[in-house]
Amino acid sequence: MRYVSTRGQAPALSFEEVVLTGLANDGGLYVPESLPHFSAEALADMAGLSYAEIAFRVMQPFVNGEIDDDTFHGLVTDAYATFNHDAVLPLKQLDANHFLLEQFHGPTLAFKDVALQLLGRLLDHFLKKRNERAVIMGATSGDTGSAAIEGCRHCDNLDIFILHPHNRVSEVQRRQMTTVVANNVFNVAIEGNFDDAQAMVKQSFANQDFLNGSRLVAVNSINWARIMAQIVYYVAAGVALGAPHREVSFSVPSANFGNVFAGYMAHRMGLPVKQFIIATNANDILHRTLTANDFSKRELAATLAPSMDIVVSSNFERLLFDAYERDGDAVAALLERFQTEPTALADAPLAKLRAKFSSFSVDDATILEVIREAHHRTGEILDPHTATGYRAAERARADQSTPMVTLATAHPAKFAEAVVKAGFQGVPLPTHMDDLLDREERYSVLPATLEAVQQFVVDNRR
Ligand SMILES: *Cc1c(COP(=O)(O)O)cnc(C)c1O
């Protein structure tokens, strides 16, 4: 299996190359040239298997023999053994036909662990094989940084530098990064905002000369391996609820569109899915595009669901590539226009999207209302991201007879501000991290200049 760019100009890559490469050199994102297909029989055979076993079966075709089966099986098993629940991602029933898929039992209590626990292991495997070392640089305003650090802390051939805006991430989120003591983990607090940190990472990727030939690796959701790892839980949840004999629907709290896009891939690979609901907070570009064909940027709003605060949904490009019948030139033209002016999708691709996707946008006041209401009706305290999905599932649902799965993307203890604002006393951290607020922190504060940051990387990488 080869991987091609959504903008049609970059060279096709192998699986190994695509894991080690971020953005394609034509500015596009890599996607598989063709998708594996699971027959009804193959899906039925997965019923009752462990999460790790389903993960191996779903991802093995993408790996394309570039890692031998035993080794890949071992990587997958190790990755999901870090989760604190025997089901890895348990399904919980909310009412007769509405379920929560709890994605927050990993080391950092949010769904990004599902992909990053595997990605760290894949990177380390390929780098060892090539006898190379690499540097990871990322900027975070929240969940991605800690999940990347947890995913890479045991990787011998990787050094990881995560930039966060000084004094501008929540204490729990900061501590999840800065209390990880490992000699390949470097936390940098930038005296600036998230955009400053992000800009420095982007500039470092654009010109890597400062690293003198070492490779810089991206772990944000433009990395195909992250999408691949997320396909698994759609299949696992679908099969648990009766696929292939029954359709399932999903409601997905969305930002960069990596999570729900993985669901779409599962559907294209044979999982019968009735409807995908894209839930957004007030940053509603996806909702505006789907409902009003308004594909344009708006100013960033800071909401109670901060991990969904985005202006642009980077992975939406992967869906556009599909909707535009894999016409890379058309996708490139659309996205170039989008950079500078409000745009709209052509009729045919928009109709194609609307056939499978619905959307719903939830503002902050409603998030609080939903947290209270869901607790009253089910006893569950939802985190603010999951609350958007819960409301969207109820309001945008096409039919009641198809099981609805709302993805619970974070543990409520991680986003105490919203939970407290909703009138609760807060939620305790799970026992394995109840000493988080007492652990020693380690991070460096640097001025918001590219020189300072790059010098820090050069001085500290091993
Ligand atoms: C990252 C994140 C999201 C958004 O996921 P995308 O793949 O970017 O759409 C939603 N909820 C939480 C808690 C997250 O960390």
The ligand as an ORCA input file, in Angstrom:
! r2SCAN-3c Opt
* xyz 0 1
  C      -8.251     16.976     20.468
  C      -9.546     16.868     21.175
  C     -10.776     16.960     20.484
  C     -10.856     17.243     18.999
  O     -10.415     16.161     18.196
  P     -10.067     16.368     16.648
  O      -9.471     15.084     16.212
  O      -9.090     17.506     16.586
  O     -11.327     16.686     15.930
  C     -11.954     16.812     21.210
  N     -11.935     16.609     22.542
  C     -10.773     16.520     23.241
  C     -10.834     16.311     24.693
  C      -9.548     16.638     22.577
  O      -8.409     16.547     23.276
*
